[in-house]
Amino acid sequence: MNMLAAARGWQCTGASIACRGARTFAVSATPKESVVPEGSESDGQPGTFYARDLEIKVDSPENIKPLPEDLTELSFGKDFSPHVFKVCWSAAKGWGTPKVKPFESLSIHPAAPVIHYGVGCFEGMKAYASESEEGDILLFRPDMNLKRFNFSMSRLSLPAFDEKEFLGCLKRMLQVDKDHVPRAPGYSLYLRPFAAGTTATLGVAPPADCEINVIACPVGPYYAGGLVPIDVLLDEDHVRAFPGGTGQYKVGGNYAPTLQHLQRASKEFDCKQVLYTLPGQEASTLNERYVAECGAMNMFFLLENGASGERELVTPPLDGTILAGVTRDTILQLCGEWDDFKVSERMISVREIEEHASEGNLVEVFGSGTACIIQPIKCLVKDNGARINVRENTGEDKLSDKIYKAITDIQYGRVKHRWSESIYAP
């Protein structure tokens, strides 16, 4: 299915979108942008690589470092499993043979466009040790990650692949490294697929060569302290992405420029993340700032109507500046099925958030992402030091806790669900 066509089925108008029951996954695409069809063939070249062609070379046992007995010694993103997946493509020959092989450093030409022009994109996903089936390993909604990966690659003029074939290769890689999936609550194997333009030529042009790699990291909880609320700096001066740009794609250029702001947030405000905003797009809202997303998280706001007591869960819409997070979509679907309150994808201004906070009706704020799953937020800190405080816990059950439990129950196989897929399933 052409992903742009799917995306146009979920265009944002700025109005509230109530979610009830199942939603169709969509990545929002800026109008007039094209997406290369999956597995397309041109000039007789293979339009994808195939899992049946996968070559596997297992490292010798003496070179394989086992997981530490004390899993708390694992550091997020610093420890790696012993094997990688790799497949190369060239304009002349199409896709090459996919391979699983011992972990090694990359070797690319100094003129590669990934270095000079940022022709690179990535994904983040996890594999979990099942708590209901001994020895089984589960992936959580991998189809969404691979669809988004294809979508990001298309924006960079990188070749398309068949997502089912990629998933087949990924499952085989995980079977090879199954002993490096930690078997403990809160632990998982973080997977990082990434694509890079590797043509040995300087010049701003579509790459004639590229490669896809997948590395994996055994990890514990993203935040060692668990679901402990954090302070976030509310940035009303800078944007993470702009309309018509690349915010909806998982490309490195969306992340590197945020590091300076993140460093400042930590040093000057003791904040763990930065929440970016956008100016209003209409003449009447040019002076307003609207919430976008954090540098590494989608955002959610649970609001309460002071008069009626009715609640609404709000997240910014997929307008082209927001990454279509897998966890974000999962939250929207779960909350829509629970039908406990209104669920909306709509613009929300800083002013509206401040008004709810001043009235004690900013019930919860939290971020979502593959790495952290759910990250509660206790306060939005403005550049002038003013604090927008979330309502203090009054003893009621928190929505963020309920969502976290529902998602992790599925991820670890405690609850059977269509979103959980065994690496041994065909």
Order of alpha helices (4+ residues) and beta strands (2+ residues): alpha-beta-beta-beta-beta-alpha-beta-beta-beta-alpha-alpha-beta-beta-beta-alpha-beta-beta-beta-beta-alpha-beta-alpha-beta-beta-beta-alpha-beta
